[in-house]
Each structure stands twice: as structure tokens, then as C-alpha cells.
């Protein structure tokens, strides 16, 4: 500050400022008066004037796309009378190129058309570039393969099946040069929160060889419905199925597999509805002795058995013994009798009962534990031969018994 105060020029300007300001103003006014009178020819430069593309819509209608390589904006030098130039602004300058000559892909140079839309007397002397270079590309549609990226992990007791989606590739539309950059169309699935099979709507992106998204193209579909199968395991009981009838007077007393339960594996949606697994039928037709057989499971589609050991079963077949008992008519108990009727049965009529079962069962059946019954409910007057019901023998036992003749009359006759 001390230096400025000591400077003579500063001291000279700091004093008598008003007269000096008046002098400066008068000098400017004088310059304008001289310029108005003389109106000399001047040159000036307008910078970064945009170049308009004419016929762009027609080019695009032909399936082409334009990309400027250079010449987006141009510096323009104009010349004219001082008075005309000061009235003009850069909006009066029109630069354009016609795209009518473009018919296919490639790189081309086109001369810039120049004109002044106003300010008579002003002309364009030169441009910083006389032409612009354009890269012409075709809009094409090609098929690109779809790739699904799986991220995350399922819980330890689950595994991912084969992801299924309808389309293996889709149409992609865009400039041919951009289409060449696309390696595949990728969707990304995070399986971390998934605990059972599901269907997800997955967003799709076009990616290049470096995994970067290629923009400026249009996908046939922006997302894709994807089926995500989750494979789990389940422990379920095993049921042995047989077919056919064993030989007369023999019985299948036991069928036992080496596993009472099996572990199955498959889609979690299917496993949820399976609470029992059956074998394919094992034939016991006309069998008369015990045997052992391999077992095959009758599993739903896409459900598999986890056990590595073969499944087998033992079938126990034993011969039936029989035992005969004799009863008389009066041993039969009549049920649901009508008080208006008398029921006449030959009390000394011999009734034969034969019971068949395995030896261990037959030996424990005693006559004293057997009861014979007939239900006569709803029967009216008349003569009947009725089937006797036998009580007191095991449900597993087969029996045959004589029929009982019976006459129903009115009471007192």
C-alpha cells in the first residue's frame, strides 16, 4: 500500500478524478461519432456455431443412424460494415449439411453450407472447418444368447437345480457396431434369500466382453420369467405294494423291507406333497413259500432316492391250518326279534363251522369263545335260510359255516 501511495501514476490518477472521467467519456463518444461517420469494414469471429443436419429423419427412416466424428461446432469469420456488424448476433448465422446423398454405412465428409439470415452487408469470409465428417451406421436386429448369472448361496441342506427360462436368445436392435460389441444378454439372480423353488422376473442387460453394459440398443424384452428349482431332501415312510393272490390255503403273514424309511431328493415344491413312498408292485401270485425280492420305488418324476444301498424285502408265506367245530340250532342267538312273532328253529340241527388260519392262531381258538348270531330285524312272516354271523374268532381267520333254516309265525299260532 505504501508503494502505491508513493507511485506517481497512482498519485496522478487519485487527484482530479472527475475531470478525468469526463475526458474519458468524451473520448468514447468521439470514437462512436467517428465510427458512425466513417462506418469502416470490419472482420469478427463468432465461435462454436452449431452445424445443423438436414434430412436426418429421412436417413433414420432408411434404417441408418448418424454419428458425428468431428465438426459439431465451427468458428465463423464474418466481414461487413461496422454498423451492420454491431446489429448482428450469432443466431443470424446458419450452418448446415444435407444428408440426401447418404445411402449406406460408412464414413463420409460433407461440405458445410453457410448463410446469413439477416444483417445485410455482412458476409461469411471463412469457417474453421469447411466440412464435417460423419459416421453412418445401420440399425439392425440380431439375436443374442441369454446368460443367467447366479450370485449368493442357498442354505447348506439345499442345492440349486437347473434354472429354466423360455427363451435361450432374444432379438436386440441397434447400430450394427454396437451390436457387435454385445457378447450376451445377462440376467442376475441372487439366490441367498430363496428357500424353496420359485419363479422370478429377472431384469436383462446387454454386456460386452468386459462385462460392461452396452447402451444405445433396444432389447426385445427388458425382463424374463425364470423358474428357479431348489432341490431338497426328505425322510418318508416306505410302503411295500403287492399284487396277485397267493395259493389257496396259504397266507402272506409279513413283508419287511431292509429300510422302513427312505430319503428322497427333488424339487422342494414336489417334496412338500410327498408323505409316503410306495414300491412298484411285487407279484405274490400263487406263492406258497417265503421269498426275498429287490424293490423298486414308484417315485414321481424328478424325485430320486438318496440311499446308495439296494432296497430289498422279505415276504413270509405260511400254510393255513383248519379247525372244525359243531354246533346245534339252539346255540344260535337271534338278534332284533319282533315281539309279535315266534321264531321256529330246529334246536337239534347240527351246524358245522370250519376256521382256517396259521397254526399259531388256530391252536388258540376254542369252541367256548365262539358265538353264533343271526340278525332277524325287518323279517316278516315266512320261511328263511339265513347266513350265520360268527363272533369270537380272530379277524385274520377265514371261516365257513352252515346256514340256518328258520320259520317266522305270528305269536301264539
C-alpha positions in Angstrom: 0.0 0.0 0.0 2.9 2.4 0.8 4.3 1.7 -2.6 1.0 2.7 -4.3 0.9 5.9 -2.4 4.4 6.7 -3.4 3.8 5.8 -7.1 3.5 9.0 -9.2 1.0 7.5 -11.6 -1.3 6.5 -8.7 -1.0 9.9 -7.2 -1.8 11.5 -10.6 -4.9 9.3 -11.0 -6.0 9.8 -7.5 -6.3 13.6 -7.9 -8.8 15.4 -10.1 -10.8 12.2 -10.9 -14.0 14.0 -12.0 -12.3 16.0 -14.8 -10.5 12.8 -15.9 -13.8 10.8 -16.0 -15.4 13.4 -18.1 -12.5 13.3 -20.5 -12.8 9.5 -20.9 -16.5 9.7 -21.6 -15.9 12.4 -24.2 -13.3 10.2 -25.8 -15.6 7.3 -26.1 -18.4 9.4 -27.5 -16.0 10.9 -30.0 -14.9 7.3 -31.1 -18.5 6.3 -31.7 -19.2 9.5 -33.7 -16.1 8.9 -35.9 -17.1 5.2 -36.4 -20.7 6.2 -37.3 -19.4 8.7 -39.9 -16.6 6.5 -41.3 -18.5 3.2 -41.0 -15.4 1.1 -41.8 -15.4 -2.5 -42.9 -14.5 -4.8 -40.1 -14.0 -8.6 -39.5 -15.1 -10.5 -36.4 -15.2 -14.1 -35.4 -18.2 -16.0 -33.9 -17.1 -19.1 -32.1 -18.7 -22.6 -31.8 -21.6 -22.1 -34.2 -23.6 -25.4 -34.4 -23.9 -27.3 -37.7 -27.4 -28.4 -38.5 -28.0 -31.8 -40.1 -30.8 -31.6 -42.8 -32.7 -34.7 -43.8 -31.9 -36.6 -40.6 -35.4 -38.1 -40.2 -35.3 -39.5 -43.8 -31.9 -41.1 -43.1 -33.3 -42.7 -39.9 -36.3 -43.9 -41.9 -33.9 -45.8 -44.1 -32.7 -47.7 -41.0 -29.5 -45.7 -40.7 -28.0 -43.7 -37.8 -25.6 -40.8 -37.9 -22.7 -40.2 -35.6 -20.6 -37.1 -35.9 -16.9 -37.8 -35.7 -16.0 -34.0 -35.7 -17.5 -30.7 -36.7 -20.2 -30.4 -34.1 -19.5 -26.7 -33.9 -17.5 -24.4 -36.1 -15.8 -20.9 -35.7 -17.1 -18.5 -38.3 -15.3 -15.3 -39.6 -17.6 -12.6 -41.0 -16.9 -9.3 -42.7 -19.1 -6.2 -43.0 -19.7 -2.6 -42.2 -19.3 -1.6 -38.6 -22.9 -0.6 -38.3 -24.1 -3.9 -39.7 -21.9 -6.0 -37.6 -22.9 -4.4 -34.3 -26.5 -5.0 -35.2 -26.0 -8.7 -35.9 -25.8 -11.7 -33.4 -24.6 -15.2 -33.9 -28.2 -16.5 -34.3 -28.2 -15.0 -37.8 -25.5 -17.4 -38.9 -26.9 -20.7 -40.3 -24.6 -23.6 -41.0 -26.0 -26.9 -42.3 -25.2 -30.1 -44.2 -27.6 -32.1 -46.4 -27.8 -35.8 -45.8 -29.6 -36.6 -49.0 -26.5 -38.3 -50.5 -26.2 -40.8 -47.6 -27.5 -44.3 -48.6 -25.5 -46.8 -46.6 -23.0 -47.5 -43.8 -19.5 -45.9 -43.8 -17.7 -42.7 -43.0 -18.2 -39.6 -45.2 -17.3 -35.9 -45.4 -19.9 -33.4 -46.4 -19.3 -29.7 -47.2 -20.9 -27.2 -44.8 -23.5 -24.9 -46.4 -23.2 -21.3 -44.9 -25.5 -18.3 -45.0 -26.5 -15.2 -43.1 -30.3 -14.9 -42.4 -30.2 -11.2 -41.5 -27.9 -8.2 -41.3 -27.5 -7.2 -45.0 -24.0 -6.2 -45.8 -22.4 -8.9 -43.6 -20.9 -11.9 -45.3 -19.1 -15.0 -44.2 -15.4 -15.0 -45.0 -14.3 -18.4 -43.7 -15.0 -21.3 -41.5 -12.6 -23.1 -39.1 -13.7 -26.3 -40.9 -15.2 -26.5 -44.4 -16.7 -29.9 -43.9 -17.9 -32.3 -41.2 -17.1 -36.0 -41.0 -20.0 -38.3 -40.3 -20.0 -42.0 -39.4 -23.1 -43.7 -40.8 -24.2 -46.9 -39.2 -27.2 -49.2 -40.0 -29.9 -50.0 -37.4 -30.1 -53.8 -37.4 -31.8 -56.6 -35.4 -29.8 -59.6 -34.3 -30.3 -62.5 -31.9 -28.1 -62.6 -28.8 -27.8 -65.5 -26.3 -29.1 -65.2 -22.8 -26.9 -65.9 -19.8 -28.1 -66.2 -16.2 -25.6 -65.1 -13.5 -26.2 -66.8 -10.2 -25.0 -65.0 -7.1 -25.2 -65.8 -3.4 -25.6 -69.3 -1.8 -28.5 -71.5 -0.7 -28.7 -72.9 2.9 -26.4 -76.0 3.4 -29.3 -78.5 3.1 -30.5 -77.2 -0.2 -29.0 -77.1 -3.7 -29.9 -75.3 -6.9 -31.4 -77.2 -9.8 -31.2 -76.3 -13.5 -32.5 -72.8 -13.9 -35.2 -72.8 -16.7 -36.4 -69.9 -18.9 -38.4 -69.9 -22.1 -36.0 -68.2 -24.5 -32.3 -69.0 -25.0 -31.8 -65.9 -27.1 -33.6 -62.7 -27.8 -33.7 -60.0 -30.5 -31.5 -56.9 -29.9 -32.0 -53.8 -32.1 -29.4 -51.0 -32.6 -26.5 -49.7 -34.6 -24.5 -52.6 -36.1 -21.3 -51.5 -34.5 -22.8 -51.5 -31.0 -24.4 -54.9 -31.7 -21.0 -56.3 -32.5 -19.8 -55.3 -29.0 -22.6 -57.4 -27.3 -21.4 -60.8 -26.2 -24.6 -61.9 -24.4 -27.7 -60.7 -22.7 -27.3 -61.2 -18.9 -29.8 -61.6 -16.1 -28.7 -61.8 -12.5 -30.3 -63.9 -9.8 -29.5 -63.6 -6.1 -30.4 -67.0 -4.5 -29.4 -66.1 -1.0 -33.0 -65.4 0.2 -34.5 -68.3 -1.6 -35.6 -71.4 0.5 -37.9 -73.2 -2.0 -38.5 -73.4 -5.7 -39.8 -70.2 -7.1 -40.4 -68.1 -10.3 -38.7 -64.7 -10.6 -38.9 -61.8 -13.1 -35.3 -61.1 -13.9 -34.0 -57.8 -15.5 -31.9 -58.2 -18.6 -28.8 -56.2 -19.7 -26.6 -56.3 -22.8 -23.0 -56.8 -21.9 -19.7 -56.6 -23.8 -16.6 -58.8 -23.3 -15.5 -56.9 -20.3 -18.9 -57.2 -18.6 -19.8 -53.6 -19.2 -23.3 -52.6 -20.2 -23.7 -51.7 -23.9 -26.1 -48.7 -24.1 -27.9 -47.4 -27.2 -29.5 -50.7 -28.1 -33.1 -51.9 -27.5 -33.8 -55.4 -26.2 -36.8 -57.4 -27.4 -37.8 -57.7 -23.7 -36.4 -55.9 -20.6 -37.0 -58.8 -18.2 -37.6 -62.6 -18.4 -39.6 -65.0 -16.3 -37.2 -67.5 -14.8 -38.0 -70.8 -13.0 -35.6 -71.4 -10.1 -35.8 -75.0 -8.9 -34.5 -75.7 -5.4 -33.5 -79.3 -4.6 -34.0 -80.6 -1.1 -34.2 -83.9 0.8 -37.0 -85.5 2.9 -37.3 -88.7 5.0 -40.5 -90.6 4.4 -42.0 -94.0 5.3 -41.8 -96.9 2.8 -44.8 -98.9 1.9 -44.4 -102.3 0.1 -47.1 -102.9 -2.6 -48.1 -106.4 -3.7 -50.2 -107.7 -6.5 -51.9 -111.0 -7.2 -53.3 -113.7 -4.8 -51.2 -116.3 -3.2 -52.0 -120.0 -3.5 -55.2 -121.2 -1.7 -54.7 -122.2 1.9 -51.6 -120.0 2.2 -51.2 -116.6 3.7 -48.7 -113.7 3.5 -48.0 -113.0 7.1 -45.3 -110.5 6.9 -43.5 -108.2 4.4 -40.5 -106.4 5.7 -38.0 -104.1 3.9 -34.4 -103.5 4.9 -35.4 -99.8 5.3 -38.6 -98.7 7.0 -38.0 -95.2 5.8 -36.1 -93.8 2.8 -34.6 -90.4 2.0 -35.8 -88.8 -1.3 -34.4 -85.9 -3.1 -36.0 -83.4 -5.5 -37.8 -80.1 -6.1 -38.9 -78.7 -2.8 -42.4 -77.9 -4.3 -42.8 -81.6 -5.1 -41.4 -82.8 -1.8 -43.9 -80.9 0.2 -46.8 -83.1 -1.1 -45.0 -86.4 -0.5 -45.5 -88.1 2.9 -45.2 -91.7 1.8 -43.3 -93.6 -0.9 -44.7 -96.9 -2.3 -42.8 -99.6 -4.1 -43.7 -100.8 -7.6 -45.9 -103.9 -7.1 -44.3 -107.2 -6.2 -46.2 -110.2 -7.5 -47.2 -112.8 -4.9 -49.5 -114.7 -7.4 -49.7 -118.4 -6.5 -46.8 -118.1 -4.0 -46.6 -120.9 -1.4 -43.3 -120.2 0.3 -41.4 -117.3 1.7 -39.1 -115.4 -0.6 -36.9 -112.2 -0.8 -37.1 -109.6 -3.6 -35.4 -106.4 -4.8 -37.6 -103.4 -4.5 -38.1 -100.5 -7.0 -39.7 -97.3 -5.8 -42.7 -95.8 -7.6 -41.4 -92.2 -7.5 -42.9 -89.1 -9.1 -41.0 -87.6 -12.0 -37.8 -85.7 -10.9 -37.8 -87.3 -7.4 -34.8 -89.6 -6.7 -33.8 -92.0 -3.9 -30.8 -90.9 -1.9 -29.8 -94.2 -0.3 -26.9 -95.9 -2.1 -27.7 -99.4 -0.7 -30.2 -101.6 -2.6 -33.7 -101.9 -1.3 -34.9 -105.4 -0.6 -37.8 -107.0 1.2 -38.6 -110.4 2.8 -42.0 -111.9 2.2 -43.2 -114.5 4.8 -45.8 -117.0 3.5 -47.1 -119.8 5.6 -49.6 -122.7 5.1 -53.0 -122.4 6.7 -54.3 -125.0 9.2 -58.0 -125.6 9.7 -60.2 -126.5 12.7 -63.7 -127.8 12.7 -66.5 -127.1 15.3 -70.0 -128.5 15.5 -72.9 -126.5 17.0 -76.7 -127.1 17.2 -79.6 -124.9 16.3 -80.3 -123.7 19.8 -76.7 -122.3 20.0 -77.6 -119.6 17.6 -78.6 -116.3 19.1 -81.4 -114.3 17.3 -80.9 -110.6 17.4 -83.6 -107.8 17.0 -86.6 -110.1 17.2 -90.2 -108.8 17.0 -92.4 -109.5 20.0 -95.4 -110.2 17.7 -93.6 -113.1 16.1 -92.4 -116.6 17.1 -89.1 -117.7 15.5 -89.0 -121.5 15.0 -85.5 -123.1 14.7 -84.7 -126.8 14.9 -82.9 -126.9 18.2 -81.0 -130.1 17.4 -80.0 -129.1 13.9 -76.2 -129.7 13.6 -74.3 -126.7 12.3 -70.7 -127.1 11.0 -68.1 -124.3 11.4 -64.6 -124.6 9.8 -61.9 -122.0 10.6 -58.7 -121.5 8.7 -55.6 -119.6 9.9 -52.0 -120.1 10.6 -51.0 -122.7 13.1 -50.1 -120.3 15.9 -53.5 -118.7 15.6 -55.6 -121.9 15.1 -54.3 -123.6 18.2 -55.7 -120.8 20.4 -59.2 -120.8 19.1 -61.6 -122.6 21.5 -65.3 -123.5 21.0 -66.3 -121.9 24.2 -65.2 -118.5 22.9 -67.2 -118.7 19.6 -70.7 -117.2 19.4 -73.2 -117.7 16.5 -75.7 -114.9 15.7 -78.4 -114.0 13.2 -80.0 -110.6 12.8 -83.7 -111.0 12.0 -84.6 -107.3 12.1 -87.2 -106.4 9.4 -88.1 -110.0 8.5 -91.8 -110.8 8.3 -93.8 -114.0 8.3 -92.4 -116.8 6.2 -89.6 -119.4 5.9 -86.0 -118.4 5.5 -82.5 -119.9 5.3 -80.1 -117.3 6.8 -76.4 -116.8 7.0 -74.9 -117.1 10.5 -72.5 -114.5 11.8 -69.6 -115.9 13.7 -68.0 -113.9 16.7 -65.1 -114.8 18.8 -62.5 -115.7 16.2 -59.6 -113.6 15.0 -60.2 -111.1 12.2 -57.4 -112.7 10.2 -59.2 -116.1 10.2 -61.3 -117.3 7.3 -64.3 -119.4 8.2 -67.3 -121.2 6.6 -70.5 -122.1 8.5 -73.7 -123.8 7.7 -76.9 -121.7 7.0 -79.8 -121.9 9.5 -83.4 -122.6 8.3 -85.9 -120.5 10.3 -89.7 -120.1 10.2 -91.4 -116.9 11.4 -95.1 -117.2 12.5 -97.5 -115.0 14.5 -97.1 -115.3 18.2 -99.5 -118.0 19.7 -100.2 -119.8 16.5 
